[in-house]
Amino acid sequence: MAEDERVICAAEALSEAGRGVRFEIDYFGRSVPAFVVRYEGHAHGYLNRCGHVPMQLDWTEGEFFDATKRDLLCSTHGAMYEAQSGRCIGGPCRGTPLVKLTIFERDGKIYFLGIENDG
């Protein structure tokens, strides 16, 4: 399910474990919310959909990290995910990972290329 590369934002829009940038992608013929964050120096992107119940993760637009700024947290039911992989590490997600996107950084911009897995 690859798409042509698409600019999401300027690289400087993502600070380490800070606010994420939301955007929309086509997923199985539907426009769905997605996001990108920076963690350990790299940009990571996911569908903005919890593995437990398909609800958006951020408690306020762009706020995806827990209080420790280490993991991603679903604001509705508390499911927790590794920021670098999307792997479920706690809460009601019961092993279901986030749907990871292929994201890369080049020439001061963050790009979306496609879906890495389908959760």
N, C-alpha and C positions, 0 to 999 in steps of 0.2 A: 504494500500500500504506500509506495513512495510518491512524493510530490516533487515538483520543482522547488529548488531552494528559494526561500522567501525571507526577507529581512524582517526581524521581529522588533528590534530596538537597537539603539547605540549600546555598545559594550559598557560604557560608563553609567548606564541606567541601572546596572546590577551591582550592588555593593555586597561584599562578603557577608553571607547569612543575613542579608537585609531583605527589604521589600522585593517581591517578585513582580514580573510584568505579565499581565494577562493578555491573551489573544485568542482568536477563534481559528479552528482548523476544520477541514472536512474529514469526518470519521464515518465510514460506511454510509456515505451519501447524506449525512446530516452535519450541520454546523454545530460544533461543540466547543465549550470553553477549554482552554489550555493555559499553562503558565510556564515561565522559566525563572529560575533562581540561580544565584551564584553560591557555590559551596566548595571549600578547599581550592579556590582559585579557578574553578571550572564552572561553565554554565550547564545546568541540567534542566530538562523540560519534561513535563508530564501532562496528561489530560487532567483537567481540574475536576476530578471525579474520584471520590473515596471508593476503596475496594470493598468496603462493608455495605454501604448503601450508596447508589450513584448520586451523591450530593456534592456540591462544591466544597473544597477544603477550607478556603480562607475565611477567617472570621470577620475581617474587613478587607476590602479590596487590596490584594497584593500581600497580605500578611499570612504566610504559610508556615513559618518556623515556630517551634515551641519556645518556651521561656529561656531554655538553655542555648538557643540558636544553633542546635546540632541536628535536630530531626524535624521532619515535616509533620504537622498535626492537623487532623480533621477537627474543625471547630464544633461540629455537631455531636459526634459520639466519641471523640478522643482516640480514634485509630492513629497509630504512629508509624511513620515510614522513614527509612534511611534517605537522607537528602541526595546522596550520590547514586543510589541504585533504584529507589522507589520500593524496596523490599519492605514488607510489613514486619514491624518489630514489636508491636504491642497493641493491645486494645481489640476491638471487635472485628478487625479486618481478617483475622484467622488465616494468615498466610497469603492472602490475595494481595499482590503488589499493585502499585499504581501503573498505569499504562505509560511507558517511557517513550519519549520522542527523541529523534535524532536531531541534536542541536550542535552547532559548532560556531566558533568565533573566528572572524577573519577581518582584517583591515578596520578594526574598531567597531565592528557590528556583530550582532548575534543573529544567526540564521536558523531557520527551521527547515529540515530536509524531508522528514517523514516519520512514520511510526516504527519504533524498534520492536515492540511486541504488542500483543493485544490483550494483556492482562490475563 
